Amino acid sequence: MEFLIQLSSAQIERLRLEAERLGLKPEELARAAIVDLLATTGEDFNTAAERVLKKNEELYRRLA
């Protein structure tokens, strides 16, 4: 499956420069960044959710 992502000219240039600096093609860098984001977002969300639930544990118990 393929996706088309629209970027501004400035974003394209920044992506091109960063990819060049890393010795990658821009599409390789974009793919790696998206894969990394998708791999860590769930963990970050779970960590934040657990912190909020623990912080408000007493409040939730009283409301139950």
PDBQT receptor file of N, H, CA, C and O in Angstrom, charges set to zero:
ATOM      1  N   MET A   1       0.844  -1.168   0.000  1.00  0.00    +0.000 N 
ATOM      2  CA  MET A   1       0.000   0.000   0.000  1.00  0.00    +0.000 C 
ATOM      3  C   MET A   1       0.893   1.235   0.000  1.00  0.00    +0.000 C 
ATOM      4  O   MET A   1       1.922   1.266   0.675  1.00  0.00    +0.000 OA
ATOM      5  N   GLU A   2       0.505   2.225  -0.740  1.00  0.00    +0.000 N 
ATOM      6  H   GLU A   2      -0.331   2.200  -1.289  1.00  0.00    +0.000 HD
ATOM      7  CA  GLU A   2       1.273   3.463  -0.811  1.00  0.00    +0.000 C 
ATOM      8  C   GLU A   2       0.438   4.629  -0.347  1.00  0.00    +0.000 C 
ATOM      9  O   GLU A   2      -0.784   4.628  -0.489  1.00  0.00    +0.000 OA
ATOM     10  N   PHE A   3       1.100   5.625   0.209  1.00  0.00    +0.000 N 
ATOM     11  H   PHE A   3       2.094   5.626   0.324  1.00  0.00    +0.000 HD
ATOM     12  CA  PHE A   3       0.450   6.851   0.653  1.00  0.00    +0.000 C 
ATOM     13  C   PHE A   3       1.142   8.033  -0.001  1.00  0.00    +0.000 C 
ATOM     14  O   PHE A   3       2.342   7.997  -0.273  1.00  0.00    +0.000 OA
ATOM     15  N   LEU A   4       0.387   9.055  -0.242  1.00  0.00    +0.000 N 
ATOM     16  H   LEU A   4      -0.588   9.085  -0.021  1.00  0.00    +0.000 HD
ATOM     17  CA  LEU A   4       0.930  10.302  -0.764  1.00  0.00    +0.000 C 
ATOM     18  C   LEU A   4       0.866  11.331   0.352  1.00  0.00    +0.000 C 
ATOM     19  O   LEU A   4      -0.199  11.568   0.921  1.00  0.00    +0.000 OA
ATOM     20  N   ILE A   5       1.989  11.935   0.666  1.00  0.00    +0.000 N 
ATOM     21  H   ILE A   5       2.855  11.742   0.204  1.00  0.00    +0.000 HD
ATOM     22  CA  ILE A   5       2.052  12.935   1.727  1.00  0.00    +0.000 C 
ATOM     23  C   ILE A   5       2.441  14.265   1.096  1.00  0.00    +0.000 C 
ATOM     24  O   ILE A   5       3.431  14.358   0.371  1.00  0.00    +0.000 OA
ATOM     25  N   GLN A   6       1.650  15.288   1.383  1.00  0.00    +0.000 N 
ATOM     26  H   GLN A   6       0.845  15.213   1.972  1.00  0.00    +0.000 HD
ATOM     27  CA  GLN A   6       1.958  16.609   0.857  1.00  0.00    +0.000 C 
ATOM     28  C   GLN A   6       2.773  17.396   1.868  1.00  0.00    +0.000 C 
ATOM     29  O   GLN A   6       2.424  17.463   3.047  1.00  0.00    +0.000 OA
ATOM     30  N   LEU A   7       3.853  17.987   1.403  1.00  0.00    +0.000 N 
ATOM     31  H   LEU A   7       4.136  17.933   0.445  1.00  0.00    +0.000 HD
ATOM     32  CA  LEU A   7       4.713  18.804   2.228  1.00  0.00    +0.000 C 
ATOM     33  C   LEU A   7       4.906  20.156   1.556  1.00  0.00    +0.000 C 
ATOM     34  O   LEU A   7       4.818  20.274   0.334  1.00  0.00    +0.000 OA
ATOM     35  N   SER A   8       5.166  21.160   2.359  1.00  0.00    +0.000 N 
ATOM     36  H   SER A   8       5.237  21.064   3.352  1.00  0.00    +0.000 HD
ATOM     37  CA  SER A   8       5.458  22.470   1.797  1.00  0.00    +0.000 C 
ATOM     38  C   SER A   8       6.843  22.432   1.155  1.00  0.00    +0.000 C 
ATOM     39  O   SER A   8       7.613  21.500   1.385  1.00  0.00    +0.000 OA
ATOM     40  N   SER A   9       7.153  23.436   0.361  1.00  0.00    +0.000 N 
ATOM     41  H   SER A   9       6.527  24.193   0.174  1.00  0.00    +0.000 HD
ATOM     42  CA  SER A   9       8.476  23.521  -0.265  1.00  0.00    +0.000 C 
ATOM     43  C   SER A   9       9.577  23.559   0.787  1.00  0.00    +0.000 C 
ATOM     44  O   SER A   9      10.626  22.935   0.623  1.00  0.00    +0.000 OA
ATOM     45  N   ALA A  10       9.333  24.293   1.866  1.00  0.00    +0.000 N 
ATOM     46  H   ALA A  10       8.481  24.800   1.999  1.00  0.00    +0.000 HD
ATOM     47  CA  ALA A  10      10.327  24.383   2.941  1.00  0.00    +0.000 C 
ATOM     48  C   ALA A  10      10.521  23.030   3.617  1.00  0.00    +0.000 C 
ATOM     49  O   ALA A  10      11.648  22.664   3.949  1.00  0.00    +0.000 OA
ATOM     50  N   GLN A  11       9.440  22.284   3.825  1.00  0.00    +0.000 N 
ATOM     51  H   GLN A  11       8.524  22.581   3.555  1.00  0.00    +0.000 HD
ATOM     52  CA  GLN A  11       9.544  20.970   4.457  1.00  0.00    +0.000 C 
ATOM     53  C   GLN A  11      10.275  19.990   3.544  1.00  0.00    +0.000 C 
ATOM     54  O   GLN A  11      11.077  19.180   4.009  1.00  0.00    +0.000 OA
ATOM     55  N   ILE A  12       9.999  20.067   2.257  1.00  0.00    +0.000 N 
ATOM     56  H   ILE A  12       9.348  20.726   1.879  1.00  0.00    +0.000 HD
ATOM     57  CA  ILE A  12      10.680  19.196   1.296  1.00  0.00    +0.000 C 
ATOM     58  C   ILE A  12      12.176  19.481   1.299  1.00  0.00    +0.000 C 
ATOM     59  O   ILE A  12      12.992  18.559   1.295  1.00  0.00    +0.000 OA
ATOM     60  N   GLU A  13      12.528  20.754   1.307  1.00  0.00    +0.000 N 
ATOM     61  H   GLU A  13      11.865  21.503   1.311  1.00  0.00    +0.000 HD
ATOM     62  CA  GLU A  13      13.941  21.124   1.323  1.00  0.00    +0.000 C 
ATOM     63  C   GLU A  13      14.617  20.647   2.602  1.00  0.00    +0.000 C 
ATOM     64  O   GLU A  13      15.737  20.138   2.557  1.00  0.00    +0.000 OA
ATOM     65  N   ARG A  14      13.954  20.805   3.733  1.00  0.00    +0.000 N 
ATOM     66  H   ARG A  14      13.044  21.218   3.769  1.00  0.00    +0.000 HD
ATOM     67  CA  ARG A  14      14.512  20.350   5.013  1.00  0.00    +0.000 C 
ATOM     68  C   ARG A  14      14.700  18.840   5.008  1.00  0.00    +0.000 C 
ATOM     69  O   ARG A  14      15.728  18.336   5.460  1.00  0.00    +0.000 OA
ATOM     70  N   LEU A  15      13.704  18.119   4.497  1.00  0.00    +0.000 N 
ATOM     71  H   LEU A  15      12.869  18.529   4.130  1.00  0.00    +0.000 HD
ATOM     72  CA  LEU A  15      13.800  16.664   4.393  1.00  0.00    +0.000 C 
ATOM     73  C   LEU A  15      14.955  16.271   3.484  1.00  0.00    +0.000 C 
ATOM     74  O   LEU A  15      15.714  15.356   3.805  1.00  0.00    +0.000 OA
ATOM     75  N   ARG A  16      15.092  16.945   2.369  1.00  0.00    +0.000 N 
ATOM     76  H   ARG A  16      14.476  17.689   2.109  1.00  0.00    +0.000 HD
ATOM     77  CA  ARG A  16      16.168  16.653   1.422  1.00  0.00    +0.000 C 
ATOM     78  C   ARG A  16      17.540  16.883   2.070  1.00  0.00    +0.000 C 
ATOM     79  O   ARG A  16      18.446  16.060   1.933  1.00  0.00    +0.000 OA
ATOM     80  N   LEU A  17      17.679  18.008   2.773  1.00  0.00    +0.000 N 
ATOM     81  H   LEU A  17      16.943  18.676   2.884  1.00  0.00    +0.000 HD
ATOM     82  CA  LEU A  17      18.957  18.322   3.423  1.00  0.00    +0.000 C 
ATOM     83  C   LEU A  17      19.303  17.320   4.525  1.00  0.00    +0.000 C 
ATOM     84  O   LEU A  17      20.447  16.877   4.624  1.00  0.00    +0.000 OA
ATOM     85  N   GLU A  18      18.320  16.964   5.352  1.00  0.00    +0.000 N 
ATOM     86  H   GLU A  18      17.390  17.324   5.271  1.00  0.00    +0.000 HD
ATOM     87  CA  GLU A  18      18.562  15.993   6.429  1.00  0.00    +0.000 C 
ATOM     88  C   GLU A  18      18.900  14.622   5.855  1.00  0.00    +0.000 C 
ATOM     89  O   GLU A  18      19.789  13.936   6.359  1.00  0.00    +0.000 OA
ATOM     90  N   ALA A  19      18.198  14.227   4.813  1.00  0.00    +0.000 N 
ATOM     91  H   ALA A  19      17.476  14.784   4.404  1.00  0.00    +0.000 HD
ATOM     92  CA  ALA A  19      18.475  12.935   4.188  1.00  0.00    +0.000 C 
ATOM     93  C   ALA A  19      19.881  12.924   3.598  1.00  0.00    +0.000 C 
ATOM     94  O   ALA A  19      20.617  11.949   3.750  1.00  0.00    +0.000 OA
ATOM     95  N   GLU A  20      20.243  13.997   2.935  1.00  0.00    +0.000 N 
ATOM     96  H   GLU A  20      19.645  14.789   2.812  1.00  0.00    +0.000 HD
ATOM     97  CA  GLU A  20      21.586  14.101   2.357  1.00  0.00    +0.000 C 
ATOM     98  C   GLU A  20      22.650  14.013   3.446  1.00  0.00    +0.000 C 
ATOM     99  O   GLU A  20      23.663  13.335   3.277  1.00  0.00    +0.000 OA
ATOM    100  N   ARG A  21      22.417  14.700   4.564  1.00  0.00    +0.000 N 
ATOM    101  H   ARG A  21      21.593  15.251   4.701  1.00  0.00    +0.000 HD
ATOM    102  CA  ARG A  21      23.357  14.686   5.684  1.00  0.00    +0.000 C 
ATOM    103  C   ARG A  21      23.549  13.275   6.225  1.00  0.00    +0.000 C 
ATOM    104  O   ARG A  21      24.644  12.906   6.652  1.00  0.00    +0.000 OA
ATOM    105  N   LEU A  22      22.469  12.487   6.204  1.00  0.00    +0.000 N 
ATOM    106  H   LEU A  22      21.580  12.787   5.857  1.00  0.00    +0.000 HD
ATOM    107  CA  LEU A  22      22.513  11.122   6.732  1.00  0.00    +0.000 C 
ATOM    108  C   LEU A  22      22.873  10.077   5.677  1.00  0.00    +0.000 C 
ATOM    109  O   LEU A  22      22.999   8.892   5.986  1.00  0.00    +0.000 OA
ATOM    110  N   GLY A  23      23.036  10.520   4.441  1.00  0.00    +0.000 N 
ATOM    111  H   GLY A  23      22.934  11.482   4.190  1.00  0.00    +0.000 HD
ATOM    112  CA  GLY A  23      23.373   9.588   3.369  1.00  0.00    +0.000 C 
ATOM    113  C   GLY A  23      22.201   8.728   2.928  1.00  0.00    +0.000 C 
ATOM    114  O   GLY A  23      22.381   7.589   2.499  1.00  0.00    +0.000 OA
ATOM    115  N   LEU A  24      21.003   9.281   3.037  1.00  0.00    +0.000 N 
ATOM    116  H   LEU A  24      20.858  10.207   3.386  1.00  0.00    +0.000 HD
ATOM    117  CA  LEU A  24      19.789   8.563   2.661  1.00  0.00    +0.000 C 
ATOM    118  C   LEU A  24      19.050   9.303   1.559  1.00  0.00    +0.000 C 
ATOM    119  O   LEU A  24      19.310  10.476   1.291  1.00  0.00    +0.000 OA
ATOM    120  N   LYS A  25      18.134   8.601   0.933  1.00  0.00    +0.000 N 
ATOM    121  H   LYS A  25      17.923   7.648   1.151  1.00  0.00    +0.000 HD
ATOM    122  CA  LYS A  25      17.194   9.250   0.027  1.00  0.00    +0.000 C 
ATOM    123  C   LYS A  25      16.101   9.878   0.890  1.00  0.00    +0.000 C 
ATOM    124  O   LYS A  25      15.786   9.354   1.958  1.00  0.00    +0.000 OA
ATOM    125  N   PRO A  26      15.519  10.991   0.446  1.00  0.00    +0.000 N 
ATOM    126  CA  PRO A  26      14.466  11.623   1.241  1.00  0.00    +0.000 C 
ATOM    127  C   PRO A  26      13.320  10.672   1.604  1.00  0.00    +0.000 C 
ATOM    128  O   PRO A  26      12.811  10.715   2.723  1.00  0.00    +0.000 OA
ATOM    129  N   GLU A  27      12.920   9.824   0.671  1.00  0.00    +0.000 N 
ATOM    130  H   GLU A  27      13.334   9.789  -0.239  1.00  0.00    +0.000 HD
ATOM    131  CA  GLU A  27      11.824   8.900   0.964  1.00  0.00    +0.000 C 
ATOM    132  C   GLU A  27      12.220   7.856   2.003  1.00  0.00    +0.000 C 
ATOM    133  O   GLU A  27      11.370   7.389   2.761  1.00  0.00    +0.000 OA
ATOM    134  N   GLU A  28      13.499   7.484   2.048  1.00  0.00    +0.000 N 
ATOM    135  H   GLU A  28      14.190   7.863   1.432  1.00  0.00    +0.000 HD
ATOM    136  CA  GLU A  28      13.968   6.551   3.071  1.00  0.00    +0.000 C 
ATOM    137  C   GLU A  28      13.919   7.194   4.454  1.00  0.00    +0.000 C 
ATOM    138  O   GLU A  28      13.511   6.560   5.426  1.00  0.00    +0.000 OA
ATOM    139  N   LEU A  29      14.337   8.453   4.534  1.00  0.00    +0.000 N 
ATOM    140  H   LEU A  29      14.668   8.968   3.743  1.00  0.00    +0.000 HD
ATOM    141  CA  LEU A  29      14.289   9.158   5.802  1.00  0.00    +0.000 C 
ATOM    142  C   LEU A  29      12.854   9.355   6.268  1.00  0.00    +0.000 C 
ATOM    143  O   LEU A  29      12.548   9.169   7.446  1.00  0.00    +0.000 OA
ATOM    144  N   ALA A  30      11.974   9.729   5.345  1.00  0.00    +0.000 N 
ATOM    145  H   ALA A  30      12.222   9.880   4.388  1.00  0.00    +0.000 HD
ATOM    146  CA  ALA A  30      10.563   9.913   5.700  1.00  0.00    +0.000 C 
ATOM    147  C   ALA A  30       9.959   8.604   6.190  1.00  0.00    +0.000 C 
ATOM    148  O   ALA A  30       9.247   8.586   7.194  1.00  0.00    +0.000 OA
ATOM    149  N   ARG A  31      10.235   7.521   5.499  1.00  0.00    +0.000 N 
ATOM    150  H   ARG A  31      10.813   7.535   4.683  1.00  0.00    +0.000 HD
ATOM    151  CA  ARG A  31       9.706   6.213   5.900  1.00  0.00    +0.000 C 
ATOM    152  C   ARG A  31      10.224   5.825   7.281  1.00  0.00    +0.000 C 
ATOM    153  O   ARG A  31       9.454   5.358   8.120  1.00  0.00    +0.000 OA
ATOM    154  N   ALA A  32      11.519   6.013   7.524  1.00  0.00    +0.000 N 
ATOM    155  H   ALA A  32      12.145   6.392   6.842  1.00  0.00    +0.000 HD
ATOM    156  CA  ALA A  32      12.101   5.667   8.823  1.00  0.00    +0.000 C 
ATOM    157  C   ALA A  32      11.492   6.507   9.938  1.00  0.00    +0.000 C 
ATOM    158  O   ALA A  32      11.228   5.999  11.028  1.00  0.00    +0.000 OA
ATOM    159  N   ALA A  33      11.271   7.787   9.670  1.00  0.00    +0.000 N 
ATOM    160  H   ALA A  33      11.485   8.199   8.785  1.00  0.00    +0.000 HD
ATOM    161  CA  ALA A  33      10.685   8.657  10.689  1.00  0.00    +0.000 C 
ATOM    162  C   ALA A  33       9.267   8.220  11.024  1.00  0.00    +0.000 C 
ATOM    163  O   ALA A  33       8.881   8.217  12.193  1.00  0.00    +0.000 OA
ATOM    164  N   ILE A  34       8.492   7.852  10.019  1.00  0.00    +0.000 N 
ATOM    165  H   ILE A  34       8.806   7.854   9.069  1.00  0.00    +0.000 HD
ATOM    166  CA  ILE A  34       7.114   7.415  10.249  1.00  0.00    +0.000 C 
ATOM    167  C   ILE A  34       7.091   6.086  10.992  1.00  0.00    +0.000 C 
ATOM    168  O   ILE A  34       6.305   5.910  11.922  1.00  0.00    +0.000 OA
ATOM    169  N   VAL A  35       7.937   5.161  10.592  1.00  0.00    +0.000 N 
ATOM    170  H   VAL A  35       8.576   5.304   9.836  1.00  0.00    +0.000 HD
ATOM    171  CA  VAL A  35       8.003   3.861  11.269  1.00  0.00    +0.000 C 
ATOM    172  C   VAL A  35       8.379   4.056  12.733  1.00  0.00    +0.000 C 
ATOM    173  O   VAL A  35       7.797   3.423  13.614  1.00  0.00    +0.000 OA
ATOM    174  N   ASP A  36       9.345   4.927  12.994  1.00  0.00    +0.000 N 
ATOM    175  H   ASP A  36       9.818   5.441  12.279  1.00  0.00    +0.000 HD
ATOM    176  CA  ASP A  36       9.751   5.203  14.368  1.00  0.00    +0.000 C 
ATOM    177  C   ASP A  36       8.610   5.816  15.164  1.00  0.00    +0.000 C 
ATOM    178  O   ASP A  36       8.366   5.420  16.304  1.00  0.00    +0.000 OA
ATOM    179  N   LEU A  37       7.919   6.765  14.582  1.00  0.00    +0.000 N 
ATOM    180  H   LEU A  37       8.117   7.086  13.656  1.00  0.00    +0.000 HD
ATOM    181  CA  LEU A  37       6.783   7.396  15.257  1.00  0.00    +0.000 C 
ATOM    182  C   LEU A  37       5.710   6.375  15.593  1.00  0.00    +0.000 C 
ATOM    183  O   LEU A  37       5.196   6.359  16.712  1.00  0.00    +0.000 OA
ATOM    184  N   LEU A  38       5.372   5.535  14.650  1.00  0.00    +0.000 N 
ATOM    185  H   LEU A  38       5.789   5.548  13.741  1.00  0.00    +0.000 HD
ATOM    186  CA  LEU A  38       4.330   4.536  14.881  1.00  0.00    +0.000 C 
ATOM    187  C   LEU A  38       4.751   3.497  15.910  1.00  0.00    +0.000 C 
ATOM    188  O   LEU A  38       3.908   2.961  16.629  1.00  0.00    +0.000 OA
ATOM    189  N   ALA A  39       6.020   3.213  15.987  1.00  0.00    +0.000 N 
ATOM    190  H   ALA A  39       6.705   3.648  15.403  1.00  0.00    +0.000 HD
ATOM    191  CA  ALA A  39       6.509   2.213  16.937  1.00  0.00    +0.000 C 
ATOM    192  C   ALA A  39       6.526   2.750  18.365  1.00  0.00    +0.000 C 
ATOM    193  O   ALA A  39       6.350   1.979  19.308  1.00  0.00    +0.000 OA
ATOM    194  N   THR A  40       6.731   4.041  18.546  1.00  0.00    +0.000 N 
ATOM    195  H   THR A  40       6.873   4.668  17.780  1.00  0.00    +0.000 HD
ATOM    196  CA  THR A  40       6.864   4.585  19.892  1.00  0.00    +0.000 C 
ATOM    197  C   THR A  40       5.612   5.256  20.408  1.00  0.00    +0.000 C 
ATOM    198  O   THR A  40       5.467   5.410  21.620  1.00  0.00    +0.000 OA
ATOM    199  N   THR A  41       4.710   5.657  19.551  1.00  0.00    +0.000 N 
ATOM    200  H   THR A  41       4.828   5.532  18.566  1.00  0.00    +0.000 HD
ATOM    201  CA  THR A  41       3.527   6.385  19.986  1.00  0.00    +0.000 C 
ATOM    202  C   THR A  41       2.697   5.577  20.965  1.00  0.00    +0.000 C 
ATOM    203  O   THR A  41       2.244   6.122  21.971  1.00  0.00    +0.000 OA
ATOM    204  N   GLY A  42       2.485   4.306  20.706  1.00  0.00    +0.000 N 
ATOM    205  H   GLY A  42       2.853   3.864  19.888  1.00  0.00    +0.000 HD
ATOM    206  CA  GLY A  42       1.689   3.469  21.591  1.00  0.00    +0.000 C 
ATOM    207  C   GLY A  42       2.286   3.382  22.980  1.00  0.00    +0.000 C 
ATOM    208  O   GLY A  42       1.574   3.475  23.980  1.00  0.00    +0.000 OA
ATOM    209  N   GLU A  43       3.600   3.204  23.040  1.00  0.00    +0.000 N 
ATOM    210  H   GLU A  43       4.179   3.129  22.228  1.00  0.00    +0.000 HD
ATOM    211  CA  GLU A  43       4.279   3.116  24.332  1.00  0.00    +0.000 C 
ATOM    212  C   GLU A  43       4.177   4.440  25.080  1.00  0.00    +0.000 C 
ATOM    213  O   GLU A  43       3.892   4.458  26.277  1.00  0.00    +0.000 OA
ATOM    214  N   ASP A  44       4.405   5.536  24.385  1.00  0.00    +0.000 N 
ATOM    215  H   ASP A  44       4.637   5.521  23.413  1.00  0.00    +0.000 HD
ATOM    216  CA  ASP A  44       4.318   6.848  25.018  1.00  0.00    +0.000 C 
ATOM    217  C   ASP A  44       2.912   7.110  25.530  1.00  0.00    +0.000 C 
ATOM    218  O   ASP A  44       2.735   7.633  26.630  1.00  0.00    +0.000 OA
ATOM    219  N   PHE A  45       1.908   6.747  24.732  1.00  0.00    +0.000 N 
ATOM    220  H   PHE A  45       2.052   6.322  23.838  1.00  0.00    +0.000 HD
ATOM    221  CA  PHE A  45       0.526   6.942  25.146  1.00  0.00    +0.000 C 
ATOM    222  C   PHE A  45       0.223   6.113  26.382  1.00  0.00    +0.000 C 
ATOM    223  O   PHE A  45      -0.387   6.609  27.329  1.00  0.00    +0.000 OA
ATOM    224  N   ASN A  46       0.642   4.862  26.379  1.00  0.00    +0.000 N 
ATOM    225  H   ASN A  46       1.138   4.460  25.610  1.00  0.00    +0.000 HD
ATOM    226  CA  ASN A  46       0.381   3.992  27.533  1.00  0.00    +0.000 C 
ATOM    227  C   ASN A  46       1.053   4.517  28.789  1.00  0.00    +0.000 C 
ATOM    228  O   ASN A  46       0.458   4.485  29.867  1.00  0.00    +0.000 OA
ATOM    229  N   THR A  47       2.278   4.999  28.669  1.00  0.00    +0.000 N 
ATOM    230  H   THR A  47       2.761   5.025  27.794  1.00  0.00    +0.000 HD
ATOM    231  CA  THR A  47       2.992   5.560  29.816  1.00  0.00    +0.000 C 
ATOM    232  C   THR A  47       2.246   6.768  30.369  1.00  0.00    +0.000 C 
ATOM    233  O   THR A  47       2.052   6.884  31.579  1.00  0.00    +0.000 OA
ATOM    234  N   ALA A  48       1.828   7.666  29.483  1.00  0.00    +0.000 N 
ATOM    235  H   ALA A  48       1.985   7.572  28.500  1.00  0.00    +0.000 HD
ATOM    236  CA  ALA A  48       1.102   8.861  29.912  1.00  0.00    +0.000 C 
ATOM    237  C   ALA A  48      -0.235   8.486  30.540  1.00  0.00    +0.000 C 
ATOM    238  O   ALA A  48      -0.618   9.048  31.566  1.00  0.00    +0.000 OA
ATOM    239  N   ALA A  49      -0.947   7.543  29.933  1.00  0.00    +0.000 N 
ATOM    240  H   ALA A  49      -0.636   7.086  29.100  1.00  0.00    +0.000 HD
ATOM    241  CA  ALA A  49      -2.250   7.124  30.459  1.00  0.00    +0.000 C 
ATOM    242  C   ALA A  49      -2.095   6.501  31.841  1.00  0.00    +0.000 C 
ATOM    243  O   ALA A  49      -2.893   6.780  32.736  1.00  0.00    +0.000 OA
ATOM    244  N   GLU A  50      -1.087   5.667  32.026  1.00  0.00    +0.000 N 
ATOM    245  H   GLU A  50      -0.439   5.441  31.300  1.00  0.00    +0.000 HD
ATOM    246  CA  GLU A  50      -0.856   5.052  33.332  1.00  0.00    +0.000 C 
ATOM    247  C   GLU A  50      -0.530   6.104  34.386  1.00  0.00    +0.000 C 
ATOM    248  O   GLU A  50      -0.994   6.004  35.522  1.00  0.00    +0.000 OA
ATOM    249  N   ARG A  51       0.258   7.107  34.025  1.00  0.00    +0.000 N 
ATOM    250  H   ARG A  51       0.635   7.189  33.102  1.00  0.00    +0.000 HD
ATOM    251  CA  ARG A  51       0.612   8.177  34.958  1.00  0.00    +0.000 C 
ATOM    252  C   ARG A  51      -0.633   8.950  35.376  1.00  0.00    +0.000 C 
ATOM    253  O   ARG A  51      -0.800   9.252  36.558  1.00  0.00    +0.000 OA
ATOM    254  N   VAL A  52      -1.509   9.275  34.427  1.00  0.00    +0.000 N 
ATOM    255  H   VAL A  52      -1.373   9.030  33.467  1.00  0.00    +0.000 HD
ATOM    256  CA  VAL A  52      -2.743  10.013  34.732  1.00  0.00    +0.000 C 
ATOM    257  C   VAL A  52      -3.665   9.168  35.602  1.00  0.00    +0.000 C 
ATOM    258  O   VAL A  52      -4.241   9.672  36.566  1.00  0.00    +0.000 OA
ATOM    259  N   LEU A  53      -3.808   7.895  35.270  1.00  0.00    +0.000 N 
ATOM    260  H   LEU A  53      -3.340   7.486  34.486  1.00  0.00    +0.000 HD
ATOM    261  CA  LEU A  53      -4.673   7.024  36.062  1.00  0.00    +0.000 C 
ATOM    262  C   LEU A  53      -4.155   6.882  37.488  1.00  0.00    +0.000 C 
ATOM    263  O   LEU A  53      -4.933   6.920  38.441  1.00  0.00    +0.000 OA
ATOM    264  N   LYS A  54      -2.847   6.721  37.636  1.00  0.00    +0.000 N 
ATOM    265  H   LYS A  54      -2.215   6.690  36.861  1.00  0.00    +0.000 HD
ATOM    266  CA  LYS A  54      -2.276   6.592  38.982  1.00  0.00    +0.000 C 
ATOM    267  C   LYS A  54      -2.433   7.896  39.758  1.00  0.00    +0.000 C 
ATOM    268  O   LYS A  54      -2.771   7.880  40.942  1.00  0.00    +0.000 OA
ATOM    269  N   LYS A  55      -2.190   9.009  39.101  1.00  0.00    +0.000 N 
ATOM    270  H   LYS A  55      -1.916   9.021  38.139  1.00  0.00    +0.000 HD
ATOM    271  CA  LYS A  55      -2.298  10.313  39.749  1.00  0.00    +0.000 C 
ATOM    272  C   LYS A  55      -3.714  10.560  40.250  1.00  0.00    +0.000 C 
ATOM    273  O   LYS A  55      -3.898  11.147  41.317  1.00  0.00    +0.000 OA
ATOM    274  N   ASN A  56      -4.720  10.120  39.491  1.00  0.00    +0.000 N 
ATOM    275  H   ASN A  56      -4.571   9.643  38.624  1.00  0.00    +0.000 HD
ATOM    276  CA  ASN A  56      -6.114  10.373  39.828  1.00  0.00    +0.000 C 
ATOM    277  C   ASN A  56      -6.825   9.157  40.417  1.00  0.00    +0.000 C 
ATOM    278  O   ASN A  56      -8.054   9.119  40.470  1.00  0.00    +0.000 OA
ATOM    279  N   GLU A  57      -6.056   8.171  40.855  1.00  0.00    +0.000 N 
ATOM    280  H   GLU A  57      -5.057   8.203  40.812  1.00  0.00    +0.000 HD
ATOM    281  CA  GLU A  57      -6.611   6.925  41.374  1.00  0.00    +0.000 C 
ATOM    282  C   GLU A  57      -7.617   7.161  42.504  1.00  0.00    +0.000 C 
ATOM    283  O   GLU A  57      -8.702   6.580  42.490  1.00  0.00    +0.000 OA
ATOM    284  N   GLU A  58      -7.275   7.991  43.465  1.00  0.00    +0.000 N 
ATOM    285  H   GLU A  58      -6.393   8.463  43.475  1.00  0.00    +0.000 HD
ATOM    286  CA  GLU A  58      -8.159   8.260  44.594  1.00  0.00    +0.000 C 
ATOM    287  C   GLU A  58      -9.452   8.946  44.132  1.00  0.00    +0.000 C 
ATOM    288  O   GLU A  58     -10.535   8.605  44.607  1.00  0.00    +0.000 OA
ATOM    289  N   LEU A  59      -9.344   9.890  43.227  1.00  0.00    +0.000 N 
ATOM    290  H   LEU A  59      -8.464  10.167  42.841  1.00  0.00    +0.000 HD
ATOM    291  CA  LEU A  59     -10.521  10.565  42.693  1.00  0.00    +0.000 C 
ATOM    292  C   LEU A  59     -11.443   9.571  42.001  1.00  0.00    +0.000 C 
ATOM    293  O   LEU A  59     -12.655   9.598  42.212  1.00  0.00    +0.000 OA
ATOM    294  N   TYR A  60     -10.884   8.701  41.185  1.00  0.00    +0.000 N 
ATOM    295  H   TYR A  60      -9.899   8.679  41.014  1.00  0.00    +0.000 HD
ATOM    296  CA  TYR A  60     -11.707   7.709  40.483  1.00  0.00    +0.000 C 
ATOM    297  C   TYR A  60     -12.379   6.756  41.475  1.00  0.00    +0.000 C 
ATOM    298  O   TYR A  60     -13.531   6.369  41.280  1.00  0.00    +0.000 OA
ATOM    299  N   ARG A  61     -11.659   6.377  42.540  1.00  0.00    +0.000 N 
ATOM    300  H   ARG A  61     -10.723   6.692  42.698  1.00  0.00    +0.000 HD
ATOM    301  CA  ARG A  61     -12.247   5.491  43.555  1.00  0.00    +0.000 C 
ATOM    302  C   ARG A  61     -13.430   6.166  44.218  1.00  0.00    +0.000 C 
ATOM    303  O   ARG A  61     -14.458   5.522  44.427  1.00  0.00    +0.000 OA
ATOM    304  N   ARG A  62     -13.320   7.451  44.559  1.00  0.00    +0.000 N 
ATOM    305  H   ARG A  62     -12.484   7.974  44.390  1.00  0.00    +0.000 HD
ATOM    306  CA  ARG A  62     -14.396   8.181  45.216  1.00  0.00    +0.000 C 
ATOM    307  C   ARG A  62     -15.600   8.360  44.297  1.00  0.00    +0.000 C 
ATOM    308  O   ARG A  62     -16.742   8.355  44.756  1.00  0.00    +0.000 OA
ATOM    309  N   LEU A  63     -15.346   8.517  43.004  1.00  0.00    +0.000 N 
ATOM    310  H   LEU A  63     -14.419   8.521  42.631  1.00  0.00    +0.000 HD
ATOM    311  CA  LEU A  63     -16.437   8.716  42.039  1.00  0.00    +0.000 C 
ATOM    312  C   LEU A  63     -17.171   7.417  41.718  1.00  0.00    +0.000 C 
ATOM    313  O   LEU A  63     -18.309   7.440  41.248  1.00  0.00    +0.000 OA
ATOM    314  N   ALA A  64     -16.516   6.287  41.975  1.00  0.00    +0.000 N 
ATOM    315  H   ALA A  64     -15.592   6.268  42.358  1.00  0.00    +0.000 HD
ATOM    316  CA  ALA A  64     -17.112   4.986  41.607  1.00  0.00    +0.000 C 
ATOM    317  C   ALA A  64     -18.289   4.602  42.478  1.00  0.00    +0.000 C 
ATOM    318  O   ALA A  64     -18.882   3.542  42.283  1.00  0.00    +0.000 OA
TER     319      ALA A  64
